[in-house]
Amino acid sequence: MTTSPLVEPLPVTGIQPFTKEPIRYIGEDGLPVRDLPAAYTPERLRELHGVMLRAREFDRKLITLLRQGRTTFYAQSSGMEATQVGLAHSVRPGHDWVWPYYRDHTLALALGVPMFELISQVLGSNSDPSRGRQMPHHFAARKQNFVSISSSIANQVPPATGTAMAQKYLGTDEITICTFGDGATSEGDWHAGMNMAGAMAAPCLFVCENNQWAISTNLRGQTASENIHIKAKAYGMPGFYVDGNDLVAVMEVCTHAAEWVRAGNGPALVECLTYRVGSHSNADADAEKHYRTREEVQEWLGRDPVVRVEKLLEHLGHPIGSEERANMISAVHREVDEQVIRAEATGQPDWRIMFEDVYADMPAHLREEAAMLRAEQEGGRK
């Protein structure tokens, strides 16, 4: 009788699925709670810290753009940097496929998507790869195989499963990574996609970025399950539980799970327990007044994933000084400002693009509409 792969760890890491507590390498005080793998040198940790801090400050600057009226929608990811940066290092950009959810710009930056492309999309400028046709902050990146973000909760899960099924059918060595928030796990699309992935042994890594609030409903309000990763048992796949504010733990667990999927074992689910310290989106700016307490937010601010890496580096004898940190932040702010100016300088997309990129030969009714709009535009300029 063989041991089920659902309870058998890879021998190299010994990382177990279905743990009662989140897997952790770094305590909230920044001290290691288990031996750090040799790859996490101070130099490597500094590099990863820089990626996280860059994403954090990008987030803050985009809120400023929103308040200035230069864009109309934005969903923060502050507090979730360790989850998204850690996950990025289990992905082979441009080889694997990523079906993201709408809070994944930190993941995009960590995968190498140029900041200029993200800002152009948020602004809807001529330099936007989507040509201004998509809702702000709903970007895609062809080079990184990063599929367009959608606002519909969990609707990325079934097509992610389909992508993974196609990869298996074609015999590629690609895998699919599908991310979502905890609220998505209450949607029918999530269960349908998970069930099909399990039944077809599709090479898909599902990652729940459990930030504990689905708009105004907390986790306990939407499921009686003790956590999210335990649901993987129903679909015949391993479920891993990790401290999503522990960068090293996320990198180790997601890499382990991704390699498990790449080995042909079928799908896996990783739950990263984290927290969104900001609002759900700009449509929900007063979260603390309506559905959560200031004390709860302050508690999680004390678990800041960026600060945790800084504390670890200090423990290792390679601290990031206050002046160095301030210079890093200033550099990101300058970078964002430069890319905003560059994107806005390209202007707004021309109205004619509404009729492009759909048909090789424009049908008659669209030719009529284009002619009518052209006449209106020319008449308005007289």
C-alpha positions, 0 to 999 in steps of 0.5 A: 500500500502506497502513501497518498501524495496528499500527505507525503512531503517532498523529501528535500524540504519536508514541508507538510500539507494540512498543518494546523498552524501556518508554516513560518520561518521568521517570527514577528520579531524578525528572529528565525524560528527554524533554520534558514535555507542557505540561499537566504543570504543577507545580500539576497534578503536585501534584494527581496526587501527592495522589491517589497519596499518598491511595491509598497511605495508604488501602492502609496503613490498610486493612491495619490494619483487616484486622489488627484483624479488622474485615475478612477479605480485602484485596489491596494495591496499594502500589507500583502507584499511578502505573499506576492513577492514570495509567490513570484519566485516560484513562477517562471515568468514567460513560461508558466501562466498566471491567472491573477486577481485584482490586487496582484500588482505587487506580483506583477512588479516582482515578475518583471512587468515594467512599472511604465506598463502598469502606470499606463494601464491605470491612466488609460494612456496611449502607452497602455498595452490594452489601449485604454479598453480595460478598467483601470488597474486591470492589466495584463502582460503578454511577455510574462504570460500574465492574463488580464485581471477581471473584477468578477470574483473567482471567474479566473479560476475555471479558465486557469484550470482549462489552461492547465488542462491544455498544458497537460494535454499538449505535454508541455512543462508549463504550469498555471498559477491562479491567485484569488482572495479568501472571498473567491472561495465562496463563489461557485466558479471557485468550486467548479474550477477546483473540482475539475482541476482535481478530477483532471490532475491539471498542473495548476497551483492555486494560491489563496491570498487570504487577507481576511476580508472579502469587501465587508465580510470577514472570513468567519462570516463566509465559511464555517471551515476552520481555514481555506487550505483544508478545502483542498481535501475535497478536491483531491489535492494537497493544501498548504498553510503558510504565514503570508507575512513571512517572506521566506516561508511563502517562498519556500512553501510556494516553491515546494508546491510549484515543484510538486505540481511540475512533477506531474502530481496534479494541482495544489492549493496554498493558503497565505494568511495575510492582511490588507491594511488598506481599504478594499478599493477606492469605493470602500474608503472608510473600512474602519468606520463601517466593518472593522476596528482600528485596533484590528488594523493596528494589530496587523500593522505590527506584523508588517512583512516589510519591517519583518525582513528589516528586523531579520537583517538587523538580527543577521548583522546587516541592518538597513539604516533609516537614511538608507531606507528613506533614500530607497523610498525617495528613489521609488517616488521619483521612479513613479513620478517619472513614469507617470509623466512619461505615460501622460505624455503619450496622450489619450487613445484615439476614438478609432481604436474602438473599431480595431483589433476585432475583425479582419474585415470590418462588417457593414454595421460597424463601418456605418457607426464609424462613419457616423462617429467620424462625422460627429467628431469632424463636425465638433471641430468646426 
